[in-house]
Amino acid sequence: MQKSIEFLSGNLTLEGIVSIPESKDTIPCVILCHPHPLYGGNMYNNIIIDIAQNLYKFGIATLLFNFRGAGNSEGTFDNGIGEVSDIISAYNYVSNLPNINPDKLGIAGYSFGASTTLDLFIQIQTNNIKINVQSFAFIACPSSNIQTHLSTNTNLIYQSLSSNKLFVYGDTDELIDEDVYNNLLRTICKPKEIIKINNTDHFFSNVIPKLSNKIGDFFNSTLK
């Protein structure tokens, strides 16, 4: 089943698409967060769509949605602040769907979507936000955002946190500093995995199926 939906984020109406494979039981769901809306990013991004289709094959539901100000979603770009609230609202929407298991939810973000998802993850761990997400995938998360959190949450990264964490990046991505990712690998708490895909850039040119398979394997192993 696939259908277009709307949900509220504060007083804003956001648009989305929910895809739920047939199942007699409740199933996991992954919320997918698109790249920067000021540079053309939206829920129809080719990487987001490919990942959603791959997860569907695994029997995992997905919610794609447009951040505020993107597509037909109301509001304007909020530099990642209001967008965190948008992800929480998407979480509240899917966690109340009858076909979805609210104890088996994941979030994946690409580029700006990854940065915003990381901001949400940090706020969950510092108890500023209380939602129950089992697994996070951060795809091509710019090093600048990671470095900011590593430098301001020193105690946090050594805690034993239960959420599964996957970071994926391309080896020629101009927004990635490998030293930052190597530091992240050494310091961020388990369970964690960091994957470098060789011979590709920020847009995962020519390797999108490979990326989608890695994301699918991650959520299939951590949510099912």
Backbone as CSV, one residue per row, in Angstrom:
resi,resn,N_x,N_y,N_z,CA_x,CA_y,CA_z,C_x,C_y,C_z
1,MET,0.831,-1.192,0.000,0.000,0.000,0.000,0.871,1.249,0.000
2,GLN,0.558,2.166,-0.889,1.249,3.453,-0.910,0.201,4.552,-1.062
3,LYS,0.330,5.583,-0.243,-0.628,6.680,-0.376,0.000,7.997,0.045
4,SER,-0.516,9.067,-0.523,-0.110,10.410,-0.137,-0.833,10.795,1.143
5,ILE,-0.116,11.452,2.049,-0.700,11.805,3.336,-0.320,13.244,3.694
6,GLU,-0.984,13.751,4.711,-0.638,15.035,5.309,-0.613,14.876,6.815
7,PHE,0.274,15.620,7.471,0.293,15.624,8.929,0.747,16.997,9.396
8,LEU,0.455,17.290,10.655,0.777,18.604,11.199,2.132,18.598,11.889
9,SER,2.889,19.670,11.670,4.095,19.951,12.453,3.875,21.327,13.066
10,GLY,3.452,21.351,14.337,2.993,22.607,14.919,1.723,23.033,14.207
11,ASN,1.725,24.221,13.653,0.556,24.703,12.908,0.741,24.597,11.403
12,LEU,1.785,23.867,10.978,2.068,23.707,9.557,1.615,22.335,9.067
13,THR,1.044,22.300,7.886,0.679,21.033,7.258,1.796,20.600,6.318
14,LEU,2.326,19.411,6.560,3.393,18.851,5.734,2.843,17.715,4.890
15,GLU,3.409,17.552,3.708,2.986,16.461,2.829,3.977,15.306,2.912
16,GLY,3.477,14.118,2.635,4.337,12.952,2.654,3.748,11.799,1.872
17,ILE,4.506,10.735,1.780,4.063,9.497,1.140,4.416,8.349,2.078
18,VAL,3.434,7.538,2.412,3.681,6.377,3.259,3.501,5.123,2.416
19,SER,4.450,4.202,2.546,4.409,2.926,1.831,4.488,1.804,2.853
20,ILE,3.491,0.927,2.858,3.409,-0.142,3.860,3.236,-1.479,3.155
21,PRO,4.248,-2.351,3.200,4.109,-3.681,2.605,3.006,-4.486,3.302
22,GLU,2.396,-5.385,2.559,1.352,-6.224,3.142,1.947,-7.157,4.191
23,SER,1.234,-7.270,5.310,1.681,-8.152,6.386,0.514,-8.380,7.333
24,LYS,0.460,-9.587,7.893,-0.563,-9.885,8.893,-0.193,-9.283,10.244
25,ASP,1.068,-8.994,10.424,1.553,-8.442,11.687,1.945,-6.977,11.493
26,THR,2.117,-6.262,12.604,2.661,-4.910,12.514,4.124,-4.997,12.099
27,ILE,4.593,-3.985,11.387,5.930,-4.044,10.796,6.745,-2.807,11.156
28,PRO,8.068,-2.887,10.975,8.924,-1.711,11.215,8.663,-0.622,10.181
29,CYS,9.101,0.585,10.510,8.981,1.710,9.586,10.213,2.597,9.716
30,VAL,10.664,3.144,8.584,11.792,4.058,8.557,11.324,5.392,7.969
31,ILE,11.612,6.476,8.669,11.335,7.826,8.195,12.557,8.299,7.407
32,LEU,12.336,8.793,6.192,13.437,9.221,5.328,13.433,10.737,5.175
33,CYS,14.589,11.356,5.426,14.712,12.813,5.447,15.581,13.289,4.283
34,HIS,15.042,14.178,3.487,15.643,14.559,2.211,16.742,15.619,2.362
35,PRO,17.519,15.837,1.281,18.606,16.834,1.307,18.084,18.269,1.291
36,HIS,19.001,19.213,1.237,18.722,20.627,1.494,17.654,21.195,0.560
37,PRO,16.551,21.707,1.127,15.473,22.239,0.276,15.847,23.492,-0.492
38,LEU,16.814,24.266,-0.007,17.210,25.471,-0.731,18.068,25.159,-1.958
39,TYR,18.481,23.907,-2.082,19.254,23.473,-3.247,18.507,22.401,-4.032
40,GLY,17.183,22.441,-3.931,16.357,21.535,-4.715,16.017,20.217,-4.049
41,GLY,16.411,20.024,-2.812,16.125,18.767,-2.130,14.666,18.638,-1.746
42,ASN,14.112,17.447,-1.965,12.757,17.143,-1.533,12.593,15.635,-1.414
43,MET,11.388,15.201,-1.076,11.171,13.780,-0.807,11.267,12.920,-2.069
44,TYR,11.308,13.561,-3.244,11.459,12.807,-4.493,12.917,12.693,-4.926
45,ASN,13.841,13.036,-4.057,15.257,12.866,-4.340,15.537,11.411,-4.736
46,ASN,16.382,11.224,-5.740,16.597,9.881,-6.280,17.169,8.914,-5.255
47,ILE,18.020,9.383,-4.372,18.583,8.502,-3.345,17.515,8.105,-2.335
48,ILE,16.714,9.066,-1.904,15.638,8.782,-0.955,14.655,7.775,-1.548
49,ILE,14.272,7.964,-2.810,13.329,7.050,-3.460,13.915,5.650,-3.572
50,ASP,15.177,5.546,-3.958,15.795,4.232,-4.132,15.890,3.487,-2.807
51,ILE,16.235,4.201,-1.750,16.294,3.572,-0.424,14.912,3.094,0.000
52,ALA,13.888,3.911,-0.243,12.519,3.533,0.125,12.088,2.264,-0.604
53,GLN,12.402,2.175,-1.893,12.025,0.998,-2.660,12.747,-0.241,-2.169
54,ASN,14.000,-0.065,-1.777,14.768,-1.192,-1.259,14.217,-1.663,0.083
55,LEU,13.879,-0.726,0.968,13.317,-1.103,2.262,11.992,-1.828,2.094
56,TYR,11.190,-1.409,1.117,9.908,-2.053,0.850,10.116,-3.535,0.540
57,LYS,11.180,-3.841,-0.216,11.484,-5.237,-0.560,11.816,-6.054,0.684
58,PHE,12.346,-5.384,1.708,12.651,-6.053,2.973,11.418,-6.189,3.862
59,GLY,10.278,-5.678,3.414,9.077,-5.711,4.239,9.052,-4.628,5.293
60,ILE,9.778,-3.526,5.036,9.843,-2.404,5.971,9.097,-1.214,5.381
61,ALA,8.179,-0.646,6.145,7.418,0.520,5.694,8.306,1.758,5.692
62,THR,7.911,2.757,4.913,8.650,4.021,4.883,7.688,5.201,4.890
63,LEU,8.175,6.298,5.439,7.497,7.585,5.309,8.486,8.569,4.719
64,LEU,8.176,9.041,3.512,8.911,10.144,2.895,8.074,11.393,3.120
65,PHE,8.724,12.501,3.425,7.960,13.727,3.611,8.804,14.924,3.206
66,ASN,8.125,16.017,2.919,8.810,17.261,2.608,8.906,18.124,3.853
67,PHE,10.139,18.540,4.170,10.321,19.493,5.254,9.512,20.760,4.974
68,ARG,9.305,21.546,5.995,8.601,22.827,5.857,9.228,23.665,4.739
69,GLY,8.364,24.203,3.897,8.833,25.044,2.811,9.250,24.296,1.564
70,ALA,9.299,22.971,1.614,9.671,22.177,0.439,8.413,21.604,-0.209
71,GLY,8.387,21.576,-1.525,7.231,21.037,-2.220,5.960,21.755,-1.819
72,ASN,4.947,20.969,-1.454,3.670,21.541,-1.027,3.533,21.620,0.492
73,SER,4.616,21.361,1.214,4.570,21.538,2.673,4.552,23.025,3.009
74,GLU,3.760,23.380,3.997,3.644,24.777,4.386,4.889,25.249,5.125
75,GLY,4.991,26.573,5.272,6.086,27.166,6.036,7.270,27.547,5.174
76,THR,8.349,27.912,5.837,9.584,28.301,5.165,10.765,27.603,5.829
77,PHE,11.851,27.536,5.096,13.075,26.911,5.608,13.487,27.531,6.940
78,ASP,13.885,26.685,7.896,14.197,27.164,9.249,15.602,26.781,9.687
79,ASN,16.501,26.575,8.733,17.920,26.339,9.022,18.148,25.142,9.940
80,GLY,17.283,24.146,9.826,17.455,22.905,10.581,16.772,22.875,11.927
81,ILE,16.322,24.003,12.426,15.702,24.042,13.762,14.267,23.529,13.705
82,GLY,13.442,24.196,12.910,12.077,23.720,12.750,12.017,22.361,12.086
83,GLU,13.023,22.052,11.270,13.047,20.770,10.576,13.193,19.603,11.557
84,VAL,13.860,19.803,12.680,13.902,18.761,13.710,12.489,18.480,14.213
85,SER,11.724,19.533,14.421,10.328,19.362,14.833,9.527,18.623,13.770
86,ASP,9.862,18.857,12.498,9.165,18.156,11.417,9.410,16.648,11.504
87,ILE,10.643,16.246,11.804,10.938,14.807,11.934,10.165,14.221,13.110
88,ILE,10.113,14.931,14.218,9.362,14.451,15.384,7.887,14.279,15.031
89,SER,7.343,15.223,14.281,5.940,15.132,13.871,5.719,13.942,12.951
90,ALA,6.681,13.674,12.061,6.598,12.493,11.207,6.632,11.225,12.051
91,TYR,7.503,11.215,13.058,7.576,10.086,13.997,6.230,9.875,14.689
92,ASN,5.625,10.947,15.186,4.338,10.826,15.880,3.262,10.293,14.938
93,TYR,3.342,10.693,13.668,2.354,10.223,12.696,2.481,8.712,12.485
94,VAL,3.678,8.240,12.152,3.814,6.814,11.813,3.652,5.923,13.039
95,SER,4.040,6.409,14.208,3.949,5.565,15.401,2.503,5.285,15.800
96,ASN,1.573,6.043,15.230,0.157,5.832,15.527,-0.598,5.127,14.409
97,LEU,0.095,4.716,13.361,-0.559,3.960,12.297,-0.796,2.519,12.749
98,PRO,-1.959,1.961,12.459,-2.291,0.620,12.968,-1.399,-0.488,12.429
99,ASN,-0.814,-0.320,11.243,0.012,-1.376,10.654,1.468,-1.318,11.096
100,ILE,1.834,-0.266,11.841,3.234,-0.025,12.187,3.514,-0.407,13.630
101,ASN,4.651,-1.067,13.849,5.099,-1.405,15.197,5.852,-0.201,15.769
102,PRO,5.295,0.490,16.774,5.942,1.699,17.296,7.249,1.428,18.025
103,ASP,7.537,0.155,18.292,8.802,-0.200,18.937,9.882,-0.555,17.927
104,LYS,9.564,-0.419,16.647,10.515,-0.770,15.584,10.589,0.358,14.561
105,LEU,11.040,1.521,15.022,11.098,2.680,14.141,12.541,3.132,13.926
106,GLY,12.832,3.547,12.708,14.150,4.067,12.373,14.036,5.378,11.627
107,ILE,15.132,6.110,11.574,15.201,7.362,10.822,16.485,7.356,10.003
108,ALA,16.364,7.737,8.721,17.536,7.872,7.857,17.489,9.237,7.194
109,GLY,18.617,9.915,7.157,18.698,11.212,6.505,19.876,11.259,5.556
110,TYR,19.688,11.992,4.471,20.749,12.160,3.472,21.154,13.625,3.401
111,SER,22.456,13.918,3.546,23.028,15.257,3.441,22.404,16.180,4.499
112,PHE,21.688,17.224,4.096,21.008,18.074,5.079,20.083,17.232,5.960
113,GLY,19.425,16.259,5.362,18.565,15.372,6.151,19.343,14.603,7.197
114,ALA,20.599,14.243,6.882,21.448,13.556,7.856,21.856,14.494,8.981
115,SER,22.203,15.738,8.631,22.572,16.716,9.659,21.414,16.967,10.616
116,THR,20.219,17.113,10.062,19.043,17.359,10.891,18.722,16.142,11.749
117,THR,18.881,14.953,11.180,18.668,13.725,11.947,19.691,13.608,13.073
118,LEU,20.939,14.003,12.817,21.963,13.992,13.863,21.611,14.983,14.970
119,ASP,21.114,16.155,14.597,20.687,17.124,15.608,19.583,16.534,16.480
120,LEU,18.634,15.834,15.851,17.570,15.173,16.608,18.144,14.103,17.519
121,PHE,19.056,13.294,17.000,19.666,12.218,17.787,20.326,12.762,19.051
122,ILE,21.075,13.852,18.915,21.745,14.446,20.069,20.716,14.942,21.087
123,GLN,19.651,15.563,20.605,18.634,16.075,21.527,17.899,14.950,22.243
124,ILE,17.743,13.804,21.585,17.156,12.645,22.260,18.075,12.168,23.366
125,GLN,19.384,12.070,23.070,20.317,11.532,24.054,20.532,12.467,25.238
126,THR,20.343,13.760,25.024,20.487,14.704,26.139,19.159,14.958,26.843
127,ASN,18.151,14.156,26.464,16.826,14.205,27.097,16.066,15.500,26.838
128,ASN,16.493,16.258,25.843,15.700,17.420,25.448,14.458,16.992,24.676
129,ILE,14.530,15.833,24.029,13.402,15.254,23.301,13.287,13.797,23.715
130,LYS,12.070,13.338,23.941,11.866,11.961,24.375,10.982,11.225,23.366
131,ILE,11.640,10.545,22.427,10.956,9.651,21.507,11.784,8.378,21.414
132,ASN,11.150,7.300,20.970,11.779,5.993,20.987,12.134,5.554,19.568
133,VAL,13.375,5.791,19.172,13.855,5.403,17.852,14.968,4.379,18.044
134,GLN,14.849,3.228,17.367,15.810,2.144,17.568,17.081,2.314,16.730
135,SER,16.939,2.855,15.516,18.078,2.856,14.595,18.126,4.153,13.793
136,PHE,19.359,4.642,13.593,19.592,5.869,12.834,20.617,5.594,11.734
137,ALA,20.333,6.101,10.531,21.316,6.048,9.446,21.594,7.472,8.977
138,PHE,22.872,7.847,8.965,23.302,9.186,8.563,24.094,9.054,7.265
139,ILE,23.519,9.527,6.171,24.092,9.331,4.841,24.710,10.640,4.374
140,ALA,26.025,10.619,4.127,26.750,11.812,3.662,26.500,13.009,4.573
141,CYS,26.557,12.775,5.870,26.390,13.868,6.838,27.636,14.760,6.783
142,PRO,27.481,16.037,6.482,28.651,16.917,6.374,29.503,16.915,7.637
143,SER,30.815,16.883,7.460,31.737,16.807,8.595,31.582,17.978,9.551
144,SER,31.215,19.135,9.031,31.094,20.316,9.895,30.069,20.109,10.982
145,ASN,28.964,19.441,10.665,27.935,19.191,11.670,28.401,18.163,12.685
146,ILE,29.075,17.125,12.204,29.600,16.102,13.116,30.627,16.714,14.059
147,GLN,31.540,17.516,13.508,32.586,18.135,14.321,31.997,19.011,15.416
148,THR,30.931,19.740,15.088,30.272,20.587,16.088,29.788,19.760,17.262
149,HIS,29.168,18.629,16.982,28.646,17.801,18.073,29.763,17.092,18.840
150,LEU,30.811,16.672,18.149,31.923,16.021,18.839,32.611,16.980,19.819
151,SER,32.647,18.257,19.454,33.344,19.229,20.293,32.479,19.754,21.434
152,THR,31.163,19.652,21.296,30.272,20.217,22.323,29.585,19.165,23.172
153,ASN,29.744,17.880,22.820,29.101,16.812,23.586,30.128,15.740,23.968
154,THR,31.250,16.185,24.541,32.358,15.283,24.852,31.933,14.129,25.749
155,ASN,31.194,14.415,26.783,30.779,13.350,27.699,29.769,12.419,27.051
156,LEU,28.927,12.974,26.192,27.873,12.189,25.573,28.420,11.046,24.746
157,ILE,29.464,11.285,23.972,29.898,10.280,23.018,30.513,9.061,23.699
158,TYR,30.827,9.157,24.983,31.380,8.006,25.677,30.310,7.205,26.419
159,GLN,29.082,7.690,26.415,28.019,6.968,27.102,27.659,5.703,26.328
160,SER,27.045,4.759,27.041,26.612,3.518,26.405,25.162,3.680,25.973
161,LEU,24.966,4.105,24.733,23.631,4.363,24.220,23.162,3.172,23.389
162,SER,21.875,2.867,23.480,21.370,1.641,22.874,20.996,1.795,21.398
163,SER,20.786,3.007,20.916,20.364,3.181,19.522,21.447,2.715,18.551
164,ASN,21.032,2.003,17.509,21.952,1.579,16.458,22.270,2.766,15.563
165,LYS,23.534,2.891,15.167,23.968,4.057,14.398,24.813,3.625,13.198
166,LEU,24.423,4.088,12.009,25.176,3.812,10.791,25.506,5.130,10.115
167,PHE,26.798,5.330,9.803,27.252,6.485,9.027,27.811,5.968,7.707
168,VAL,27.367,6.562,6.603,27.836,6.155,5.275,28.286,7.399,4.512
169,TYR,29.439,7.305,3.838,29.899,8.429,3.043,30.736,7.944,1.865
170,GLY,30.857,8.796,0.849,31.681,8.485,-0.303,33.090,9.018,-0.126
171,ASP,34.066,8.318,-0.685,35.463,8.676,-0.429,35.896,9.967,-1.131
172,THR,35.132,10.434,-2.140,35.492,11.693,-2.800,34.466,12.792,-2.509
173,ASP,33.699,12.627,-1.451,32.696,13.630,-1.063,33.406,14.896,-0.590
174,GLU,33.115,16.024,-1.242,33.782,17.279,-0.920,33.340,17.854,0.421
175,LEU,32.263,17.337,0.995,31.785,17.823,2.286,32.251,16.951,3.450
176,ILE,33.073,15.967,3.135,33.530,15.009,4.145,35.017,15.172,4.420
177,ASP,35.357,15.308,5.682,36.740,15.281,6.154,36.952,13.926,6.823
178,GLU,37.774,13.089,6.212,37.944,11.727,6.736,38.496,11.721,8.151
179,ASP,39.284,12.705,8.509,39.807,12.770,9.872,38.668,12.905,10.881
180,VAL,37.651,13.684,10.526,36.490,13.838,11.408,35.763,12.501,11.557
181,TYR,35.597,11.786,10.450,34.917,10.484,10.511,35.754,9.448,11.260
182,ASN,37.061,9.502,11.102,37.919,8.581,11.849,37.843,8.858,13.348
183,ASN,37.766,10.131,13.707,37.605,10.498,15.111,36.252,10.035,15.628
184,LEU,35.239,10.171,14.789,33.904,9.705,15.163,33.916,8.209,15.416
185,LEU,34.573,7.453,14.550,34.641,6.002,14.703,35.304,5.623,16.015
186,ARG,36.328,6.369,16.408,37.046,6.053,17.644,36.230,6.402,18.896
187,THR,35.418,7.443,18.809,34.847,7.995,20.032,33.363,7.766,20.248
188,ILE,32.571,7.694,19.177,31.138,7.594,19.410,30.796,6.222,19.975
189,CYS,29.779,6.206,20.811,29.437,4.999,21.563,28.853,3.909,20.666
190,LYS,28.993,2.683,21.101,28.403,1.536,20.414,26.922,1.435,20.786
191,PRO,26.132,0.721,19.918,26.478,0.072,18.647,26.590,1.080,17.517
192,LYS,27.612,0.908,16.683,27.881,1.862,15.605,28.535,1.149,14.431
193,GLU,28.396,1.755,13.273,29.076,1.265,12.077,29.307,2.461,11.167
194,ILE,30.499,2.542,10.603,30.810,3.604,9.655,31.328,2.949,8.379
195,ILE,30.666,3.257,7.262,30.998,2.641,5.977,31.452,3.718,4.996
196,LYS,32.612,3.500,4.402,33.098,4.357,3.316,32.904,3.612,2.005
197,ILE,32.204,4.266,1.060,32.021,3.676,-0.267,33.033,4.328,-1.205
198,ASN,33.870,3.521,-1.812,34.948,4.036,-2.644,34.454,4.488,-4.023
199,ASN,35.217,5.421,-4.582,35.010,5.907,-5.945,33.647,6.550,-6.159
200,THR,33.209,7.314,-5.162,31.953,8.039,-5.334,31.974,9.322,-4.518
201,ASP,31.045,10.219,-4.852,31.031,11.552,-4.275,29.817,11.769,-3.373
202,HIS,29.474,13.035,-3.138,28.360,13.369,-2.254,27.022,12.861,-2.797
203,PHE,26.960,12.673,-4.116,25.712,12.252,-4.748,25.685,10.747,-5.022
204,PHE,26.709,10.051,-4.557,26.824,8.597,-4.725,26.626,8.197,-6.184
205,SER,27.242,8.976,-7.057,27.124,8.737,-8.493,27.538,7.303,-8.836
206,ASN,26.679,6.631,-9.579,26.903,5.274,-10.096,26.852,4.179,-9.034
207,VAL,26.629,4.527,-7.755,26.610,3.481,-6.722,25.361,3.572,-5.846
208,ILE,24.311,4.217,-6.331,23.106,4.351,-5.507,22.526,2.983,-5.111
209,PRO,22.450,2.006,-6.017,21.955,0.689,-5.590,22.798,0.068,-4.463
210,LYS,24.108,0.245,-4.556,24.991,-0.270,-3.498,24.697,0.419,-2.177
211,LEU,24.522,1.743,-2.215,24.168,2.487,-1.005,22.839,2.001,-0.448
212,SER,21.844,1.859,-1.306,20.521,1.429,-0.851,20.569,0.045,-0.208
213,ASN,21.378,-0.837,-0.773,21.501,-2.176,-0.195,22.100,-2.130,1.202
214,LYS,23.085,-1.266,1.404,23.706,-1.153,2.729,22.714,-0.587,3.741
215,ILE,21.924,0.403,3.315,20.916,0.963,4.213,19.842,-0.076,4.507
216,GLY,19.430,-0.809,3.473,18.431,-1.853,3.672,18.914,-2.946,4.612
217,ASP,20.154,-3.392,4.422,20.720,-4.431,5.299,20.767,-3.952,6.746
218,PHE,21.138,-2.689,6.940,21.247,-2.136,8.285,19.900,-2.154,8.999
219,PHE,18.873,-1.625,8.345,17.573,-1.578,9.007,16.936,-2.951,9.115
220,ASN,17.186,-3.816,8.145,16.647,-5.168,8.232,17.234,-5.920,9.414
221,SER,18.496,-5.662,9.704,19.154,-6.380,10.813,18.871,-5.744,12.178
222,THR,18.533,-4.467,12.214,18.362,-3.799,13.507,16.902,-3.570,13.910
223,LEU,15.996,-3.658,12.945,14.590,-3.412,13.265,13.695,-4.660,13.217
224,LYS,14.224,-5.746,12.656,13.381,-6.926,12.505,13.841,-8.063,13.413
